[in-house]
Amino acid sequence: MTTARKLRILNIAATVLLLAVLTLQSTKVIDGFWSMTLLVLVGAPTTVAWVILERRQGAEKMRDSA
């Protein structure tokens, strides 16, 4: 599996988890502490994936322009 495909899967999974956390928070199933904890746990890998994706796209643009 390529890195781009892994990043795409991670982004889709993060979106689903984010929606689940927001739904659980709005229905008062989880309180503020746990919702914030889950949002941080979802947000950290998503941010890393975004940085990796941006670097890959930048490297591809540099390679194509050279």
N, C-alpha and C positions, 0 to 999 in steps of 0.2 A: 504494500500500500504506500502510495507516495505521500510526501509531507503535505502537499496541498490538499489531498483528500482527507488526511487526518485532521487538518485544521478546519476544513469544512464541516466534518462530523462534530468536532469540538464546539464550533460555533452554533450548530443546530441544537446540540445537547444543552448548551448553556442557555439558549433562548427558551427551550422547554422548561428547564429548571427554574429560570427566572420567572416565567409565567406561573409555575407551580407555587413558588415561594410567595409571589404577590397574591395569588388566589388564597392560599392558606392564611396569609396575614389579613386579608380583607374579610375573611369569614371568621376571624378571631380564633382559629385553630391553634396558631402559634402566636406568641407575644413578640414584642419589639426586640428583645434581646436575641431570641432565636432567629427571627427573620433577618436581623442585621448580620448575625453570624453566617447564616446560609447565603446571604447576598455577597458577603466578602469571599466565602469559599467558592462561589460561582464566578465572581468578578476577577479574582486573581488569575486563574488559568486563562480566562477569556482575554484579559489584558496581555498576557504573555503571548497568546496565539495571535493577537492583533499585531503586536510588535514583530513577531517572526514573519507574518504575512507581508507587512509593509517592507521589511528588509529584503525579502525575496523578490517582491515586485520592483523595488529600487535596483537590486542587482540585475534583474532581467532587463530593465530599461537601460542600465549602463552597458550591459553586454550587447544589446541591440544597437545602441548608438555608436559603439566603437567599431 
